[in-house]
Amino acid sequence: MNSVQAWFAQQGWVRARRGRLILGVCAGIAQRYALPVWFVRVVFIASCVLPGPQVLIYIALAILMPRESDEFTS
């Protein structure tokens, strides 16, 4: 599991410490792609209206994405 989290960290996919509401997944994705955090959150909430595994994907990302540490902050 540690190697998976290391891969996510190398790709810049880390759960953000700043701007997070629940687990920092949306804030981390927004930070990685230089998008506004509110935009990623709105897209996620809007996608929950559609059938699919959005909540399961969020939980999986929360487990797989490492927490942002001092070495990842800019």
N, C-alpha and C positions, 0 to 999 in steps of 0.2 A: 504494500500500500504506500509505503514511503516513496518508492520510485515513481508511482503515479502522481503523487503530490509534487515531487520534484519536477516532473515533466510539465505539469500545470504551471508551476512557478516559472520555469524557463520560458514558457509561452506568454507569460504576463498575466495569467489567470489566477489572481489571488483575491480572497475575500477582503474587501476594504475595511479599514478601521474607522475611517472618517466618512460621514454621510450615510452610514448604514442604519437601517430601521430594524431588521430582524436578524439576519445572519451575514449580511454584507455581500450576498451573491450579486444582486442587481447593481449595487454600487461598484463592485469589482469589475463586472462586465462593462459598465459605463466608463470606468477609469481605463480599462484596457483599450477600448475602441474610441476614446475621446468623445464620448457622447454625454449629453446631460443625463444625470441620474433619473430625473423625473420622466424622461422619455423612455428609458429602459423599463422603469416601473409601470408606466402606462401600457406599454406593449405587452408586458407580462400579464397584467391584470386583464387587458382586452383578450389576450390569447386564452385565458381561463374560461371565457365564455364558450369557446369552441371545444368540441370533444377532443380529448387527447391526454397524454401523460404529463402535462405541464408541471403539476405539483410534484410528481415523482422525479422529474428532471431537476427541479429546484432543489429537492432534498439530496439527490445524487451529487449535484454540483456543490452543495454545502458540505458534503462529506469529502469529496475529492479535491476541491480547491483548498489549498493551504491558507491559513490566516496570514494577512499582510504583516510582515515584521519590519524592523527598522531598515534592513538591507533592501527591501522592496520599495520603500517610500521615496518619493522624489522631492 
